[in-house]
Amino acid sequence: ETGVTQTPRHLVMGMTNKKSLKCEQHLGHNAMYWYKQSAKKPLELMFVYSLEERVENNSVPSRFSPECPNSSHLFLHLHTLQPEDSALYLCASSQMHQGYNQPQHFGDGTRLSIL
Amino acid sequence: AQKITQTQPGMFVQEKEAVTLDCTYDTSDQSYGLFWYKQPSSGEMIFLIYQGSYDEQNATEGRYSLNFQKARKSANLVISASQLGDSAMYFCAMRALNSGGSNYKLTFGKGTLLTVNP
């Protein structure tokens, strides 16, 4: 079983739809992340959760709403997205230990297309 | 602020040869970590190797080694004995190492697309 699992792998949705991306980590980590990867741009950090509390929100539009019900699961709820939101969305997890953060491990990503 | 520069959009290498992927960085942090990730066409980001700014020796992991030159602010990835399966995007990344501080943010470069030819 892979360390970080994302579902679905591919998602096509209209601008008025509501959908959710799911991420599950099996590594026992205590921090989880959402990244956006657009074509020809560096990965952009969107949200960080540490011990189920949101610790970083990088000026992400409110049409993206994260949820972290426990340390193993992370969701990204999508609502009224725009065409420029089409991208690969990557989930990652890491272990914070004594204040130091270990390397992040990523999932396969969800490729999102907005019609 | 942190910045990662990868100047090679694409690189080609013959199978079984070694290849160096360039990475330079800029940061005001005294203590930081440097990472390399591999992203195949499937999308998954695979962690390859890590170098701490305080490490005196260059990191090595199997066929991967990191040529760390702190004064020049470079952290080049060397892949020895290239294999066809090494064809992928390679990203250099860094983050601050601050105990108790905000050390979540991983700053990525734009990546280098490596193609290994048979």
Contacts between the chains, C-beta under 8 A, distances in Angstrom:
chain1	res1	chain2	res2	distance
A	31	B	104	6.8
A	33	B	104	7.2
A	40	B	110	7.1
A	41	B	110	7.2
A	42	B	4	7.5
A	42	B	91	8.0
A	42	B	107	7.6
A	42	B	108	4.4
A	42	B	109	6.2
A	42	B	110	5.3
A	42	B	111	7.7
A	43	B	45	8.0
A	43	B	91	7.2
A	43	B	93	8.0
A	43	B	106	7.8
A	43	B	108	4.3
A	45	B	104	7.7
A	45	B	105	5.7
A	45	B	106	6.8
A	48	B	104	4.5
A	48	B	105	7.8
A	50	B	104	7.2
A	55	B	102	7.4
A	55	B	104	6.5
A	56	B	102	7.1
A	56	B	104	5.7
A	56	B	105	6.9
A	88	B	43	5.7
A	90	B	43	7.5
A	90	B	45	6.2
A	92	B	45	7.4
A	98	B	99	7.4
A	99	B	98	7.9
A	99	B	99	3.9
A	99	B	100	4.6
A	99	B	101	8.0
A	100	B	97	6.6
A	100	B	99	6.2
A	100	B	103	7.3
A	101	B	95	7.3
A	101	B	97	7.9
A	101	B	103	5.0
A	101	B	104	6.4
A	103	B	35	6.1
A	103	B	47	5.1
A	103	B	50	5.6
A	104	B	47	7.2
A	104	B	106	6.1
A	105	B	47	6.1
A	106	B	37	7.4
A	106	B	44	6.1
A	106	B	45	3.6
A	106	B	46	7.4
A	106	B	47	7.6
A	107	B	44	6.7
A	108	B	42	6.2
A	108	B	43	5.2
A	108	B	44	4.3
A	109	B	43	4.0
A	109	B	44	6.8
A	109	B	45	7.9
A	111	B	43	6.8
